[in-house]
Amino acid sequence: MTSYDIIRKPIITEKSMSGIADKKYTFEVAIKANKLQIKQAVEEIFGVKVDKVSTQIVMGKNKRMGANEGKRADWKKAVVTLKSDSKTIAFFDGMA
């Protein structure tokens, strides 16, 4: 599994944007990835120093369309905190 397979996409919400001032960035990650793999992937892709990684499994919602019922897929969210002497992630700079 490569670093780009582990980090799927950034999560851009009002709550995740408020964490950028504290050097906390939120990503959707592969559901089987562990904290060490996530840390190494973020350091490799963005060239930063990671201090801490917090993960959470987000359960998919039950949805229905008429008589058909289904469920959205479960996914994993990771909040990555950078070290105080690390540079910021350039992708998020213009958004905050």
Order of alpha helices (4+ residues) and beta strands (2+ residues): alpha-beta-alpha-beta-alpha-beta-beta-beta-beta-alpha
